[in-house]
Amino acid sequence: MDPDEALDVIDATLRERGFREVGPGRADYEGAIRVHGAQVDVRLHIPDVRFIELPEVHLKDRSQVSPELLAHVETRTGICYASQTGLPIDMFEPGEAILLILSLASRTLETSYAGGALRDVIDEYQAYWREKGGVRFLAPLSQETEKLQLSKIELESGQPNFVVHTQGSLAHYKPVKLQDVTVRQSSTPLGPTQGVRVPSTLAELEQWYCQQVGLNGSGWPGVLRDLANQALVFFDAPNALIGASLCMPTEILAGVKKGSIRHSKLPQLVEARKATIAIDRYEGTRSDLDSITSRNIGMSSPILELDIALVGGGTIGGYLAKFIVQSGGGAKGRLRIYDDDILKEGNLGRHLLPYGFLGMNKAKALKAELERFHPDLEIEAVPKNALRDWTELRKFNLIVDATGDWNVQNALNAEFLNARGDTLSAMLHCWVFMNGAGAQSFLNLADDFACFRCLRPKLSGGWRYPAGDERDELNTVPATCGEGSYIPFSVDASVTAAALANKALLDWANGQPGPRLRSAITDHTRGRYQKYRSPEPSKHCPACAHQRGEGE
Ligand SMILES: [Zn+2]
């Protein structure tokens, strides 16, 4: 619809509802919406008739609604009737769209009347509390939180970055310490108390603290001592992570510096002046590896504490390593990458690693690249052939084979079948099928299902569940003799193989391994569809048949 036409429709619709155009924009109106029968005057600002930016509904007079109802009213953007992306609006029906928005604004205010207001304030309490800048918590918060400190670290973005971390961590950065941090846990939500919406002085903070159900009121002397010693005190509750520190009077600071005021006297001194000593309020955001990696999984990541060895840091292994890190690998458990090859120009077109790592061992380069993901991440890089390190390898919980190399796949499979340790319980292979026709992942738990070799028991024979047409000549050219026999296929095939493996890994770690062999077509002309399945062992498998008491 033509924008002018849309504006005309909107104009007619709004006039019919008693709204009048007030400017200064082309579509700025004033009128009233009804909230439980009462009129509430609003200003309507429509920045874009395609609704890429949502129309804003502002209260004209805040005194028309009780202050407690202002939870969903922001000064800048008006009534929060919908999150920006959560509300589909039809740009081809602009009149109806505007009516929908007005009714949503009414409903939002009515919900507040319905008793949700205080609850909303509590839900958004952190936003009310915010005053000073934000602080990022790199240390996970728990009852036994260790000694914490607030530091400044340099980010590549150049943004100021204040982080709370445990002393001695952040090896890759040079943290500049600012102050100590202590944390008090509250099992119940924090919110406004009788007389104190958010505290501004030490006296108000004391009053606020002692009325919180979830905070230990008798713990106030400890909080006061920390504050007096210029620590930043944080309160960690289900609804908020908020903190405070004292704006210490300069004469006290000078006294401490000169030595005329002893540290032990500080709590007493500030207590005496608590009505006038102001506080700075901070908000914290969880930025620890656990929080970051668990967010997209919807629970604490099942692979946080697993020891994972990744064999192969090539095109599949590079992306897979990134996916594993983003899923929680290496956060608390070990993540080790094996590769004895170096990064060459020919790799760049389908590798995670950039130009700057040319000539560097792939395992070491991946370690350097991936550790940029988070200040607390540590990855082990082993620049040698994994099969020469089997004694070490079997100490991991899971081996992920991303070499895509038949000989390595087979050797790892045989080692795994013969020498499973107590810790090593799974082997996950993934590969690009036949030069980019498809991608597959296969999980071996050394149980009643097939082993890797069962998928192609005879080398001269075909795959039992091929993800591509094996008669296609392009599918059968070996790609091992350097650049001369380089087979082109695009990066998507490698990423698909890595994606299949990452999901299989998470499913297994979650206790629901699901189908062991997962296939995807990446080239629609050469690929062959295979449904997800858990293949039975092959009677002819040279690797596992004798163990199962079959064949000979
Ligand atoms: Zn087998």
Residues whose N, C-alpha, C, O or C-beta is under 5 A from the ligand:
A	BS01	ZN	A450 C451 R453 C454 C541 A543 C544
